[in-house]
Amino acid sequence: SSTSYRPGKCQLLVVREDWQTKAGETKFGLCSSFLTFLRPGNYCVGHSTHSVMKIPEDKMAHVFMAGLGTGFAPFPAQGEEGK
């Protein structure tokens, strides 16, 4: 989430990672599994950094965004920054 648009709040988009081993066993990502199982009232300590993504000042400029490795997660915050 955008810290400018939602001060004091952090919204996460988490997809639980899973894959099949060569032996056919299903494995799950450690961090994504941990975050998936958090419930309201649970706390998780984390650290955030400011985005390095730069969006043009011109609100009419076309922006092409591709999630290579990060997936979709950073893009909603960029949309919020423009509000």
C-alpha positions as CSV (number, residue, x, y, z in Angstrom):
1,S,0.0,0.0,0.0
2,S,1.0,3.6,-0.4
3,T,2.3,5.2,2.8
4,S,1.3,8.6,1.3
5,Y,-2.3,7.5,0.6
6,R,-2.7,5.3,3.8
7,P,-0.5,6.8,6.5
8,G,0.1,4.4,9.4
9,K,-1.3,1.4,7.5
10,C,0.3,-1.5,5.6
11,Q,-1.7,-3.6,3.1
12,L,-0.1,-6.7,1.7
13,L,-1.0,-8.8,-1.3
14,V,0.3,-12.2,-0.5
15,V,0.1,-15.3,-2.8
16,R,1.1,-18.5,-1.0
17,E,3.9,-20.0,-3.1
18,D,3.8,-23.7,-3.7
19,W,5.7,-26.1,-6.1
20,Q,6.2,-29.7,-6.7
21,T,9.6,-31.4,-6.0
22,K,11.0,-34.0,-8.5
23,A,9.7,-36.6,-6.1
24,G,6.2,-35.2,-6.4
25,E,6.0,-33.7,-2.9
26,T,4.3,-30.3,-2.6
27,K,6.4,-27.7,-0.9
28,F,5.2,-24.2,0.3
29,G,7.1,-20.9,0.6
30,L,8.1,-20.1,4.1
31,C,7.3,-16.4,4.2
32,S,4.2,-16.5,2.0
33,S,2.8,-19.4,4.2
34,F,3.5,-17.5,7.4
35,L,1.7,-14.4,6.2
36,T,-1.2,-16.5,4.8
37,F,-1.9,-18.0,8.2
38,L,-1.9,-14.6,10.1
39,R,-5.4,-13.8,11.4
40,P,-7.0,-10.5,12.6
41,G,-5.4,-9.6,15.9
42,N,-2.1,-11.3,15.1
43,Y,1.0,-9.1,14.8
44,C,4.0,-9.4,12.6
45,V,7.1,-7.2,12.8
46,G,8.5,-6.1,9.5
47,H,10.6,-3.5,7.8
48,S,9.6,-1.5,4.7
49,T,11.6,0.6,2.4
50,H,10.5,3.4,0.1
51,S,9.7,2.5,-3.5
52,V,12.2,3.0,-6.2
53,M,9.5,3.0,-8.8
54,K,9.1,6.4,-10.5
55,I,5.8,7.4,-12.2
56,P,5.8,10.4,-14.6
57,E,4.4,13.6,-13.2
58,D,2.2,13.9,-16.3
59,K,-1.1,12.2,-15.3
60,M,-1.9,11.6,-19.0
61,A,1.4,9.7,-19.7
62,H,1.0,6.0,-20.5
63,V,2.8,3.7,-18.1
64,F,3.7,0.1,-18.9
65,M,4.1,-2.1,-15.7
66,A,5.4,-5.6,-15.8
67,G,5.7,-7.7,-12.7
68,L,8.9,-9.7,-13.3
69,G,9.5,-11.5,-10.0
70,T,7.4,-9.2,-7.9
71,G,4.1,-10.1,-9.5
72,F,1.2,-7.7,-9.1
73,A,1.9,-6.6,-5.5
74,P,3.6,-3.2,-6.1
75,F,1.1,-1.9,-8.6
76,P,-1.9,-1.0,-6.4
77,A,0.3,1.3,-4.3
78,Q,1.5,3.1,-7.4
79,G,-2.2,3.7,-8.4
80,E,-2.8,5.0,-4.9
81,E,0.1,7.4,-5.1
82,G,-1.6,9.1,-8.1
83,K,-4.8,9.9,-6.2
